[in-house]
């Protein structure tokens, strides 16, 4: 997880990574509300709704190896 601060109405560009097609990224606001959740291969431009801390969570969707 990555935490960052942004100002209200600030435009943020999230640069997708097509080489990680099996991964998702999700952006949460300080109240835990999801602002987007999609494959990491997708670029995203978002105007931040308010000033404060945001969390960008990354998740690998590959199946786990069985032991």
URBEL-V164523 format. One record per residue. PSI is psi in whole degrees, -180 to 180 (NA if undefined). OMEGA is omega in degrees with one decimal (* if undefined). Layout:
PSI/OMEGA
PSI/OMEGA
This chain:
145/178.2
134/178.0
139/176.3
159/177.6
146/177.2
156/177.6
153/175.8
137/178.7
4/176.0
135/178.2
128/-179.2
134/176.2
123/176.4
111/-174.6
108/-178.7
163/-179.2
91/-176.0
-23/-180.0
-10/177.7
54/-173.5
-21/-178.6
14/-179.2
152/175.7
155/167.6
148/-175.8
132/178.0
126/-179.9
143/173.8
-179/-175.4
-12/175.6
3/179.8
6/178.7
137/177.7
124/177.2
-32/168.0
156/176.8
114/-176.0
177/177.5
141/-177.5
-15/179.6
-10/-177.7
128/171.2
151/-178.0
132/172.5
129/-175.1
134/171.9
120/-175.3
133/-174.5
-27/179.6
168/179.6
142/177.2
-167/-176.7
141/177.0
157/178.9
128/174.6
115/-178.3
136/178.6
141/-179.0
129/176.0
130/-179.1
13/177.4
144/178.0
146/178.3
148/175.3
136/178.3
138/-179.0
NA/*
